[in-house]
Amino acid sequence: MNRHALMWILWPSFLLAGVGSAIVFALVDPHDIVVFGSLHFSREVVYTAGFFIFWLATALSSALTLFMAPPEAWSKQPDDAL
């Protein structure tokens, strides 16, 4: 996998993770989230973990999309289009 393909996966997933985190944490207070019945974490830890979970999920989705695309669609460099 070349670096352009990696950026096609990571950059959109980063943006969507930010949007997803903003939407979820606008509706859910991190202090209301309880893990395993008794573990409570600070807001910063929950925000950070939530962002990275969203980033991982959206990156996996983007990677699967790129994996399922025909090889000639993602093997071209952006300069090839000119």
C-alpha positions as MATLAB code, in Angstrom:
seq = 'MNRHALMWILWPSFLLAGVGSAIVFALVDPHDIVVFGSLHFSREVVYTAGFFIFWLATALSSALTLFMAPPEAWSKQPDDAL';
ca = [
       0.000    0.000    0.000;
       1.453    3.356   -0.969;
       1.355    6.539    1.098;
      -1.410    8.062   -1.015;
      -3.670    5.112   -0.311;
      -2.862    5.431    3.379;
      -3.894    9.093    3.309;
      -7.104    8.161    1.476;
      -7.876    6.013    4.489;
      -6.626    8.119    7.408;
      -7.599   11.677    6.474;
     -11.344   11.160    5.825;
     -11.592    8.864    8.834;
      -9.907   11.529   10.992;
     -12.444   14.124    9.886;
     -15.393   11.812   10.455;
     -14.043   10.797   13.869;
     -14.029   14.467   14.867;
     -17.583   14.966   13.652;
     -18.778   11.723   15.266;
     -17.159   12.578   18.578;
     -18.654   16.051   18.543;
     -22.136   14.714   17.878;
     -21.991   11.894   20.420;
     -20.457   13.936   23.209;
     -22.882   16.797   22.596;
     -25.611   14.325   23.539;
     -23.829   12.157   26.148;
     -22.062   13.355   29.276;
     -18.837   11.357   29.749;
     -19.497   11.160   33.498;
     -22.634    9.129   32.744;
     -20.563    6.404   31.069;
     -19.685    3.569   33.435;
     -17.376    0.737   32.424;
     -17.740   -2.711   34.002;
     -20.241   -1.416   36.543;
     -17.924    0.641   38.731;
     -15.086    2.212   36.728;
     -15.403    5.946   36.129;
     -12.972    7.910   33.984;
     -12.323   11.632   33.612;
     -13.963   13.520   30.769;
     -10.654   13.922   28.938;
     -10.007   10.177   28.960;
     -13.496    9.417   27.652;
     -13.249   12.118   24.947;
      -9.858   10.811   23.838;
     -10.881    7.155   23.878;
     -14.115    7.981   22.050;
     -12.267    9.902   19.354;
      -9.794    7.078   18.772;
     -12.561    4.467   18.726;
     -14.438    6.517   16.102;
     -11.189    7.013   14.153;
     -10.450    3.278   14.197;
     -13.988    2.374   13.107;
     -14.047    4.870   10.246;
     -10.486    3.951    9.187;
     -11.492    0.297    8.994;
     -14.486    1.294    6.892;
     -12.324    3.357    4.524;
      -9.718    0.585    4.299;
     -12.400   -1.967    3.457;
     -13.760    0.320    0.756;
     -10.289    0.770   -0.742;
      -9.610   -2.965   -0.476;
     -12.802   -3.759   -2.383;
     -12.078   -1.192   -5.125;
     -10.542   -2.416   -8.372;
      -6.715   -2.300   -8.196;
      -6.414    0.174  -11.064;
      -8.627    2.655   -9.172;
      -6.268    3.116   -6.238;
      -2.880    2.278   -7.701;
      -2.731    5.500   -9.758;
      -0.864    8.441   -8.308;
      -2.715   11.801   -8.120;
      -0.260   13.235  -10.712;
      -1.312   10.549  -13.224;
      -4.644   12.291  -13.718;
      -2.983   15.333  -15.329;
];
